[in-house]
Amino acid sequence: MQYWVNMSRLIAILGVLWGLMAPAVPVVAQEFSGLARIDADQSRITDHGKDGVQIDLLLSQGVPYRLFTLTDPPRLVLDFQEVDWAGLNADALLATDRLSQVQFG
């Protein structure tokens, strides 16, 4: 009987300790997120081949992106998640006459 009482007290103490520690333990892990930065000096849109262009964007880290086209007017959209475009100049980026305009933000 003494063993049962001591074991019950131990379980009760462990339960109380676990209850006190539970708020400090995250229930859901947070996702890490970082803002990628563009290197304006290493990024360019240049002529490539007979009729094409080459887009070189140097980012501080990889980020998810998607690529699609739109019409009226025809345009190519590169949609990046979490990129800081600060320091990038559209005129300096666009080093070809094959495109009329570039926008980012």
N, C-alpha and C positions, 0 to 999 in steps of 0.2 A: 504494500500500500504506500509506503514511504517513497518508493521508486516512482510510482505513478504521480504522486503529488509533485515531486521534484521535476519530472518530465513535463508536467502541465505548466509549471512555473517557467521552465526554460522556453517552451513553445510560446507562452504569453509574452515573455520578454523579447524573444526574437520577432514576434508579430508587432510589438510596439516599436522596436528599432527599425524594422522594415517600413512601417507606416511613417516614421519620422524622416526616413531617407527618401521615400518615394517622390516627394515634390522636387527633389534635386536631380532626379533622373529624367531626362527628356522622354516623353512618350513617343513623339514623332521626330525623327531626325530632320534637321533643316538642310536644304540644298545649298551647296556652295555656289556662289555667284561672283563673277569677277568681270569687270568692264575691260574689254579688249581695247587697246589703243592703236591707232594707225600711225605708221612711220611715214610721214608726208614726203620725206626726202627719197624714200625707196619705192614709192607707189606712183605708177604711171599708167595711162592708157595710150598705146602707141599703135602704129601701123603694123600689120602682120600679114604677110603674103600679098597676093594681088588685090584682094577686095576686103580683107578682114582687119580686125583690130585685136590687140592683146591687152587684157586687163591684168595688171600686176598690183595687188594690194598687199602690203606687208603689215600684218597685225601682230601684236604682242603675244597673242595666244589664239588657238583655234576657237571658233564660235559656230553654232548652228546657223545655217543660211538656207535660202531657197532662191531659185532662179525662175523667172517666167517673163513672157512677153505680153505687151498690151498694144492695142491699135488706136488710131485716131488721136493723136499721131502715133506712128509706130515707135515703140521703145522697148528696151530691155530693162527689167527690174531685178536688181540683186538685193534681196531682203536679208539683212544680217540682224542677229539678236545681240544686244549689249555691246555696241561698238562706240567708242568715243572718237568722233570725227574732228575734234579740235585741232587746229593747226593746218588742216588740209585746205588748199586753195583750188577751186575748180579750174581756173585757167592753167595752173601749173600741172594739175593732174591730167588734163586733156591735152596730150602732146600729139594730136593727129587732126587732120582736116576732114577725116571721114565721118566724124560725129559732129553734130552742131551744138550739143549742150550736154552737161553732166550736172546732176544734182545729188546731194547727200544730206543726211541729217537725222 
